[in-house]
């Protein structure tokens, strides 16, 4: 009798032995989000006869199996294969430009065995692995290491940007900034790297004066742009190493002035009208309520209609009558807000916060810098996508086409998120066991 009781217990422990150090809470939370996401996708398509919710769960199950397999493999083996990974990443992005399929004005997908695969999603994993290896070998405490990391990022970033896929290129930026910060880069340098983009925005904002300051016939500066550029010049002087003759400060100042002017030029002559609308409509969606602002207006109405507790599952009028476009993908959070209310939104946010906390904990307890950087790269990716997607649905961010991890429908995105989860769980699984 004693043997019968103990035998199953021994078999169960031996089966779990390859995963004995993984973070099971981190595994269970994305699974919970995947299940809930499938339910919400079912709700958004209840009256359309679609089965995307079933595909969402199926791909999620496949992704979970892949994550389990990756978690029991030693992540250190990736170090010797990082250039191969980087090369495959860039080749796949080039293949999209040569033989990809176009949809909604962008060429982002490759048809493989009847399925549309989006290589730019998997490129996030390739970038995280490559940067983690480079920063593991040499930290970002010097400008040489930082520029090397930026140069490595520039190739896949440029290929994604040319598709064009602005949303994924922004995710690439968040990944590299987060990993550089974790690799001991000077925070002032990171601010200077993104400062030309901010200058481009401020140079297009004439407030508080109506007319810009005209220096030459073709160069106009706004008060906000001038203040920002001067501040960045001071920051460059204080943080960059080339202080002789104030070269560092002058270089930072000129870089922001140039970035501002290029931003104004791009706004006037390069960006198309629909791209301008997507970037600015979140400020005043009522300006074009039946066009560019329609998504945001309907999403905010749906979330507001949910009030505290929501209408209930399959009972949200905006969701069931399909008032919110692309609700099963980019705007899935609006369905949560309408049918489960403010409390339901808080629960989803709390789960994401727990996931981020576990990712940060694994980054802090990893046995080496490579594992720690892998976890931080995944953390940066998840945090940025979550903030932009939810901010987009409530009208606090532009409509960027970034899915909500594990909840929005998207097969390539789902597999990417689970592969990233498997990498982090491998870091956790092969940590040195703590002794108390």
Helices and strands as residue ranges (DSSP letters): H 2-16, G 17-19, H 24-44, H 52-71, G 75-81, H 82-99, E 101-103, E 106-112, E 115-117, H 119-137, H 143-161, H 166-182, H 187-202, E 213-214, E 220-221, H 223-239, G 244-246, H 247-269, H 273-280, G 285-288, H 294-305, H 317-320, H 332-365, H 369-393, H 411-429
